[in-house]
Amino acid sequence: LNRELRDELKKRHSWGGLWDISFDPTEMTMLLDEYIVSHNIDLLLYTFFVETVFDGNQITGVIAENKSGVFAVTADWVIDCTGDGDAAADAGAEFELGREGDHFCQPMTMMFRLGGVKDDYPRDGNTLWFEKLVERAGMENLLSSIPFSSPACIKLPRPGEALIQWTHIQKHSGIGGDDLTRATLEGRKQVREAMKFMPLIEDIFGKVYLLQLPWVIGVRESRRIIGEYRISDDDVKNSARFSDAVCRVEFNVDIHEPDVKGQQCIDHHGFDIPMRALIPRGKSGLLTAGRCISGSFMAHAAYRVTGNCLAMGEAAGKFAAENR
C-alpha cells in the first residue's frame, strides 16, 4: 500500500519535496478518499471511540459516539490505530508511558505550512534557513520564544510551499484533554512567534506567509501497549530480524528531548517490527498498529513515522482478515 500510494502521488506530481520522500497533504487526503469509495469501505468521520465491548475475555467490538448518538460496532477484531492506544488501554492492556524513570514523553509539535518559499531555496536545505536565523537573531533570542534548537523545513512538491517543524510543547500529556488543549494553544502561540522572525531571512527563504495550521497538534508519543513481543534497544542496535516481520524500520532514532531544547539522533542499520509487537499481551480479539505498538522509548523514536505506521496498519488488517 505504501508503494501504491507513492506511485499514484508521483503520477499526480504530488510526491517529492525534502529528501524525495515528502508529499502534498491535500492531494494525499483526496487520494485516500478515493480509496475509501472505490473499495466500499464503511467509513465514519467525526466519530470517537468510547469504550471496548467484551464477551467474557473476548473483545467483540467498541462503543462509539458521533452526531447521530452513541452506538456499538461489533467486530471479529478491534484494531487500535488511535496512536495513543486508547482502545487497548480501556480493554485493560498493560502499557508504558514515556522514558524510563520520569515517564516524560517526547514534546508535541504544531507543524505549520508556509507559502511564498523561494523556488531556488534548496529542496534539501532543511536547516539552512534556521542557521541564517541564528546568525541574524541569535540563538538565545530564538530559544526565548520557541524552546527548540533543531527545527527543520520540509519543502513540499507544490511550488512555494513548505512545512516547518519548529514549535516544541514540552511536558504535556497526549492522553489528557486539558493538556491537549493547553498544548494546542501554546503551539499556536509559538507559530505566531516563529512568523515574527521570518522577515530576517526573506532574502534566502522568500517573503513567506502562514498558509495553514494543522487540524490537530502533532503528538509524538504517549502509550506504548505491551505486546507479545517488545522491541528493545538491543533490537535497534543489533539490526534485529524476525520471521514474522511486518516491515523494516530504516528511519533513524529521532528523540526530541522531553526536558531540554535539543534533539538526539542515533543512526542504525535497520530493524524489523514483528507481528507479535502488534498483539497486546493477554488480550483476545485486539490488535494495535502505529506508534502505540510494543517497544522501548528508543525503538519507538524510530518506528513512529508515517511510512512504518502505514505498513503496520496494512499488516494488522491482513492478519485480522486471515484469522476471522
Secondary structure, 3 states (H helix, E strand, C coil): CHHHHHHHHHHCCCEECHHHCEECHHHHHHHHHHHHHHCCCCCCCCCEEEEEEEECCEEEEEEEEECCEEEEEECCCEEECCCCCHHHHHCCCCEEECCCCCCCCCCEECCEEEECCCCCCCCCCCCHHHHHHHHHHCHHHHHHHCCCCCCEEEECCCCCCEEEECCCECCCCCCCHHHHHHHHHHHHHHHHHHHHHHHHHHHHHCCCEEEECCCCCECCCCEEECECCCECHHHHHCCCCCCCEEEEECCCEEEECCCCCCEEEECCCCEEEEHHHHCECCCECEEECCCCCCECHHHHHHHCCHHHHHHHHHHHHHHHHHCC
